[in-house]
Amino acid sequence: MSATWYKLKDGTWGVKIRHDGQPNEEVEVTNKKGETKTVYLVGCAAKFDDAQLWSITDNEPQNVKPTRNIPASGPKTLDEEPF
């Protein structure tokens, strides 16, 4: 999807998109000179009737996998009080 640069209220650069964005979505941003850059949506800063403003990151989102399996039976109980 395409986007344009937009200065957010906190002073950082974000993007303005004209569709319903999703966190971690890849968008291509074009500047006034016609140069493009790929960024990833982080959080929605504002929604309007025809556009949304999003904070962004340059880093591609990573698929995070759990480091261990948690048993379906629930957590283990302690034999004694933890304090």
C-alpha positions in Angstrom: 0.0 0.0 0.0 1.1 3.6 -0.6 1.4 6.3 2.0 2.7 9.9 2.4 4.9 11.3 5.1 3.2 13.2 7.9 4.5 15.0 11.0 2.8 13.6 14.1 1.8 15.6 17.2 4.8 14.2 19.2 7.1 15.7 16.6 8.1 12.3 15.0 7.5 11.4 11.4 4.7 9.0 10.6 2.6 8.2 7.6 -0.8 9.2 6.3 -2.7 6.3 4.6 -6.1 6.1 2.9 -7.1 2.6 3.9 -7.6 0.7 7.2 -4.1 -0.1 8.3 -3.0 -2.9 10.5 0.1 -3.0 12.9 3.2 -4.5 11.2 1.7 -3.7 7.8 4.3 -2.9 5.1 3.7 0.4 3.3 5.7 2.3 0.7 6.1 6.0 1.4 6.7 8.5 -1.3 8.2 12.0 -0.7 7.7 15.2 -2.8 10.7 14.3 -5.0 9.1 11.0 -5.9 11.5 8.9 -3.9 10.1 5.9 -2.1 10.9 4.0 1.2 9.4 0.9 2.8 8.3 1.3 6.4 6.1 -0.7 8.8 3.0 0.6 10.7 3.3 0.5 14.5 0.3 2.3 16.0 -2.6 4.4 14.8 -2.2 8.0 16.0 -5.5 9.3 14.5 -8.4 8.2 12.3 -10.4 10.5 10.0 -13.2 9.8 7.5 -10.8 9.4 4.6 -7.4 8.8 6.2 -5.4 7.4 9.1 -2.2 8.6 10.7 0.3 6.0 11.9 3.6 5.9 13.8 6.2 3.8 11.9 9.4 1.8 12.1 12.1 1.0 9.6 12.6 -2.5 11.1 10.8 -5.4 9.6 8.6 -7.1 12.2 9.9 -10.4 13.4 7.8 -13.5 14.0 8.1 -14.2 17.6 7.8 -17.9 18.7 7.4 -19.0 22.3 10.6 -20.3 23.8 8.8 -23.1 25.7 5.5 -25.0 25.7 3.1 -24.2 28.5 1.1 -27.3 29.6 -2.7 -27.1 28.9 -3.4 -28.2 32.5 -2.4 -24.8 33.8 0.3 -23.4 36.0 1.9 -25.6 38.7 1.0 -24.8 42.3 3.6 -24.1 45.0 3.9 -26.5 47.9 4.8 -23.6 50.2 4.0 -19.8 50.2 6.4 -17.8 48.1 7.1 -15.2 50.8 
